[in-house]
Amino acid sequence: KPDPRLTTIAKSQADAMAAAGTVKASLAPSQQLAARMASIGEPKTAAAENVSAGYRTFAEAFSGWRESPKHNQVLLTGDATRLGIATTYASNAKHKVFWSLVMAGPAPTAASAQALTPAR
């Protein structure tokens, strides 16, 4: 199901790639999926991500991911129950349109989130 917090971190990724004009921006330490998952309070949640550039529509991006074995593996992530997807347009970039799809397992419950919080 769509998750607004995952959409927020997908948008962060799409924006970073668009600002840099390349999908290689997704490799920056601050843009690593683990860092972005931690930023929403889910450092231990299983998650996977696809990024791409140049596809003008969601249908094109999805087809491109489906045709790529590594990207398709993310689409078929068995424990994913939530997703966030975002796109950003950059008129000055070669590929113009940048996509990020984040898929993740169930969100931690309040009890499990408390268990992850260090004692003070």
C-alpha positions in Angstrom: 0.0 0.0 0.0 1.2 3.6 -0.5 3.1 5.0 2.4 3.6 8.8 2.7 6.8 8.5 4.6 8.3 6.2 2.0 7.1 8.6 -0.7 8.9 11.4 1.2 12.3 9.6 1.1 11.6 8.5 -2.6 11.1 12.2 -3.3 14.3 13.1 -1.6 16.1 10.7 -3.9 14.4 11.9 -7.1 15.2 15.5 -6.1 18.8 14.7 -5.4 19.3 13.0 -8.7 17.5 15.8 -10.6 19.6 18.5 -8.9 22.8 16.6 -9.9 21.5 15.7 -13.3 22.4 12.0 -12.8 21.2 8.9 -11.1 24.8 8.6 -9.7 23.7 11.1 -7.0 21.8 8.2 -5.5 25.1 6.8 -4.4 26.0 9.7 -2.1 26.1 8.6 1.6 23.2 10.9 2.6 21.1 9.3 -0.2 21.8 5.7 0.7 18.5 3.9 1.4 19.6 2.9 4.9 20.3 6.5 5.8 16.9 7.6 4.5 15.1 4.8 6.2 16.8 5.8 9.5 15.7 9.4 8.9 12.1 8.3 9.1 12.7 6.2 12.2 12.9 2.8 10.5 16.6 1.8 10.6 15.8 -1.9 10.9 13.0 -2.2 8.4 13.7 -4.3 5.3 13.6 -2.1 2.2 14.7 -2.0 -1.4 14.8 0.8 -4.0 14.8 1.3 -7.8 16.0 4.5 -9.4 16.1 5.5 -13.0 16.2 8.5 -15.3 14.8 9.3 -18.7 11.4 7.6 -18.6 8.7 10.1 -19.2 5.8 8.2 -17.7 5.3 5.8 -14.8 4.4 3.1 -17.3 7.7 3.5 -19.1 9.6 3.5 -15.8 7.8 0.4 -14.6 8.4 -1.4 -17.9 12.1 -0.5 -17.8 12.4 -1.8 -14.2 10.4 -5.0 -15.1 12.7 -5.7 -18.1 15.9 -5.3 -16.0 16.7 -8.4 -13.8 18.1 -6.4 -10.9 15.3 -3.9 -10.9 12.6 -6.6 -11.4 14.0 -8.3 -8.3 13.2 -5.2 -6.3 9.6 -5.2 -7.8 9.2 -8.8 -6.6 10.5 -8.2 -3.1 8.4 -10.7 -1.1 8.3 -9.0 2.2 7.4 -5.6 0.9 4.0 -4.4 2.0 4.4 -0.7 1.5 5.8 1.6 -1.2 6.6 5.2 -2.0 7.3 6.5 -5.4 8.4 9.9 -6.7 9.6 11.7 -9.8 11.3 15.0 -10.3 11.7 16.9 -13.6 15.0 18.7 -14.3 14.8 20.8 -17.5 18.6 21.3 -17.7 19.5 17.6 -17.2 20.2 15.2 -20.1 17.5 12.7 -19.0 15.0 15.3 -17.7 12.9 12.9 -15.5 14.2 11.1 -12.4 12.4 8.3 -10.6 12.7 6.6 -7.2 10.6 3.7 -5.9 11.1 2.6 -2.3 9.5 -0.7 -1.2 9.6 -1.8 2.5 8.3 -4.4 4.8 5.7 -3.7 7.5 6.3 -0.5 9.6 7.5 -1.2 13.1 4.7 -1.3 15.7 4.8 1.2 18.6 6.0 -1.7 20.9 8.9 -2.7 18.6 9.8 1.0 18.0 10.1 1.4 21.8 12.3 -1.6 22.0 14.6 0.0 19.5 14.8 3.3 21.5 17.9 3.4 23.7 17.2 3.8 27.5 18.0 7.3 28.8 
